[in-house]
Amino acid sequence: MTDKIRQRRPAFDREAGVAIAQAMFHEHGFDAVSLSDLIEAMDIKPPSFYAAYGSKAQLFEKAMLRYASENALPLDKLLAPDRTVPDALAGLFVAAAKQYAKDNVLRGCMITEGLRADDEVAREMAQALANEGIKVIREYLDQALPDKAQCLSDYLTITLRGLSAAACSGMPRKRLIEVAQTAGRFIAHELGSPPG
């Protein structure tokens, strides 16, 4: 007669849980992913979830930070001082279009789309992260074109968010890139200098 040995479950991998949540939030949005959806996908019990992440909103923040670390646009390279302003901004639009449409399922910018969350806490977390990127762009424009910095910064923010929304809606990658190139040409025309 053999003794039955109770097998212990392997320790829960918190980072793996964040990766699961990131994919779910990115594909469906914060509001459409329920706590029970997350718990089921991670195969853990509610007390373990709360012990690991605190709340759904706190997990969303961790997921957005993970997304940013892997997918943030390389603004330091795109806005490098050796590029003309029209070339840099045109490059930023095209890089964003390519990034937002690189995956067939996880489309758009997860942080930008997080700004649409009904949950105020989640929305504020997304806004705080989005503001970091906007700040870098604005500082670049303050140095390069101080008299046009505010309007150009607003134009870039609105255009990048529009590209993200269009990607989420299923616009093909080729068309997104064409729109990004058109926006770059518009900026170049406004600044009186051809990009690239």
C-alpha positions in Angstrom: 0.0 0.0 0.0 1.5 3.3 -1.0 1.0 6.6 0.8 -0.8 9.2 -1.2 1.3 12.3 -1.4 -0.6 15.5 -1.8 0.9 17.4 -4.7 1.5 21.0 -4.1 0.5 23.5 -6.8 3.5 25.3 -8.3 4.1 28.8 -6.9 2.2 31.4 -8.8 4.3 33.4 -11.2 3.3 37.1 -10.7 5.0 38.3 -13.9 3.3 35.6 -16.0 0.0 36.8 -14.5 0.9 40.4 -15.6 1.6 39.1 -19.1 -1.7 37.3 -19.2 -3.6 40.4 -18.0 -1.7 42.7 -20.5 -2.8 40.6 -23.4 -6.4 40.6 -22.1 -6.6 44.3 -21.4 -4.9 45.2 -24.7 -7.3 43.0 -26.8 -10.6 43.8 -24.9 -10.0 47.0 -23.0 -10.1 47.5 -19.2 -13.9 47.6 -18.8 -14.6 44.5 -20.8 -12.2 42.3 -18.8 -13.8 41.2 -15.5 -12.0 40.2 -12.3 -13.4 36.7 -12.8 -12.0 36.6 -16.3 -8.6 37.4 -14.9 -8.8 34.9 -12.1 -9.9 32.2 -14.5 -7.2 33.0 -17.1 -4.5 32.9 -14.4 -5.9 29.8 -12.7 -5.7 31.2 -9.2 -8.1 31.9 -6.3 -9.4 35.4 -5.5 -7.3 35.7 -2.3 -4.2 34.9 -4.3 -5.1 37.5 -6.9 -5.6 40.2 -4.3 -2.4 39.2 -2.5 -0.4 39.4 -5.8 -1.9 42.5 -7.4 -4.1 44.4 -4.9 -6.9 45.2 -7.3 -7.9 45.0 -11.0 -6.9 48.6 -11.5 -3.4 48.0 -9.9 -2.9 45.0 -12.2 -3.9 47.2 -15.1 -1.2 49.7 -14.2 1.4 46.9 -14.0 0.2 45.6 -17.4 0.5 49.1 -18.9 4.0 49.5 -17.5 5.0 46.1 -19.0 3.4 47.2 -22.3 5.4 50.5 -22.2 8.7 48.7 -21.4 8.2 46.5 -24.4 6.4 48.7 -26.9 7.1 52.3 -26.2 8.2 54.3 -29.3 11.9 55.1 -29.2 11.4 58.9 -28.8 15.1 59.5 -28.1 16.0 58.1 -31.5 12.9 59.4 -33.4 13.4 62.9 -32.1 17.2 62.9 -32.3 18.9 66.3 -32.7 20.6 65.3 -36.0 17.2 65.0 -37.8 15.2 67.9 -39.1 12.0 68.6 -37.3 9.8 67.6 -40.2 11.8 64.4 -40.7 11.6 63.6 -37.0 7.9 64.1 -36.7 7.1 62.2 -39.9 9.2 59.4 -38.6 7.3 59.4 -35.4 4.0 59.0 -37.1 5.2 56.2 -39.3 6.8 54.4 -36.4 3.5 54.7 -34.4 1.4 53.3 -37.3 3.7 50.3 -37.7 3.7 49.7 -34.0 0.0 49.9 -33.6 -0.7 47.5 -36.4 2.1 45.0 -36.0 -0.1 42.4 -34.3 -3.3 41.1 -35.7 -5.1 40.9 -32.3 -3.3 43.3 -30.0 -3.8 46.4 -32.0 -3.4 50.1 -31.2 -1.7 51.6 -28.2 -2.8 49.9 -25.0 -2.1 53.1 -22.9 -3.9 55.3 -25.4 -6.9 53.0 -25.4 -6.8 52.9 -21.6 -7.8 56.6 -21.7 -11.2 55.4 -22.7 -11.8 53.3 -19.6 -15.0 54.0 -17.7 -13.2 53.3 -14.5 -11.8 56.6 -13.3 -8.8 55.1 -11.5 -7.8 53.1 -14.5 -8.3 56.1 -16.8 -6.1 58.3 -14.5 -3.4 55.7 -14.5 -3.4 55.6 -18.3 -3.4 59.4 -18.5 -0.3 59.6 -16.2 1.6 57.2 -18.4 0.4 58.9 -21.6 1.5 62.3 -20.2 5.1 61.0 -19.9 5.3 60.5 -23.7 3.5 63.8 -24.4 6.0 65.6 -22.1 9.0 64.3 -24.0 7.5 65.4 -27.4 6.6 68.8 -25.9 10.1 69.4 -24.5 11.5 68.5 -27.9 9.2 71.0 -29.7 9.9 73.7 -27.0 13.5 73.5 -28.0 13.1 73.1 -31.7 10.1 75.3 -32.5 9.0 77.2 -29.3 6.5 79.5 -31.1 4.7 76.4 -32.6 5.3 73.9 -29.8 1.8 73.9 -28.3 -0.1 73.5 -31.6 2.3 70.9 -32.9 2.2 69.0 -29.7 -1.6 68.9 -29.8 -1.6 67.9 -33.4 0.8 65.1 -32.7 -1.2 63.8 -29.7 -4.5 63.9 -31.6 -3.0 62.2 -34.7 -1.3 59.5 -32.7 -4.5 58.7 -30.8 -6.4 58.7 -34.1 -3.9 56.2 -35.5 -4.3 54.0 -32.4 -8.1 54.1 -32.6 -8.1 53.3 -36.4 -5.7 50.3 -35.7 -8.1 49.0 -33.0 -11.0 49.4 -35.5 -9.1 47.1 -37.9 -7.7 49.5 -40.5 -5.1 47.6 -42.5 -1.4 48.3 -41.7 -0.7 49.6 -45.2 -3.5 52.2 -44.9 -2.4 53.3 -41.4 1.1 53.9 -42.7 -0.2 55.9 -45.7 -2.2 58.1 -43.2 0.9 58.5 -41.1 3.0 59.5 -44.2 0.3 62.0 -45.2 0.4 63.5 -41.7 4.2 63.8 -42.0 3.8 65.6 -45.4 1.3 68.0 -43.9 3.7 68.9 -41.0 6.5 69.4 -43.5 4.3 71.7 -45.6 3.3 73.7 -42.6 6.9 74.0 -41.6 8.0 74.8 -45.1 10.5 72.0 -45.2 10.3 68.5 -46.9 10.7 65.5 -44.5 13.8 63.4 -44.9 
